[in-house]
Amino acid sequence: MATSVAFANRGTITITGETTPEVIKDVEITISAEHVPLYGWGSILRQGVAKHSLKVSVKIGYVKFSPVKTGFPYNIYCSSGTLTDSNAVPEYTVVGVFTFEDAQILRCTITGVYFPDMPFKASEGQWIRLDLTGEGSGILFANT
């Protein structure tokens, strides 16, 4: 069976719950956990490894967006253009759909994603860029 590959230009990302970004340039998903080595009484060798504190990190970069829309990502901190005085944290579902060369489709769904900050970068001669980094509570990969 031949191995299928996915070219990064053949995919879509959606962020549910709010108005979604129009164009996304970069996406990175990292699943990680804290690891603790375990040692026994009669040995200097490691006897096992336990993990805890699972994280699903999501990085979304180079977002094309409309400044007249008040939805995502503005409502992370703002409502109607002004700073929101609230400690409520909005959570999102991020879905990536990636199409492989042989037409197989991989769907990655990350749930419970929050974005702790909203960096807004404007450099001369460059597109205005939002690099959002969030953390999710769950992830599911499925072939569709």
ZIWO-V44789 format. One line per field, one symbol per residue. phi: phi as a letter, one per 40 degrees, with the letter a starting at -180 (. if undefined). Layout:
phi = ???
//
This chain:
phi = .cccbbcccbabbbbcgaccccbbcbbabbbaacbbcbbbccaccccibbbafcbbcbbbbfccabcccbcdccccbbbfgbcccaccbcbbbbbbbbbcdcgcbbbbbbbgcbbcabcbbbbdgbccbbbcbbbbbaabbacb
//
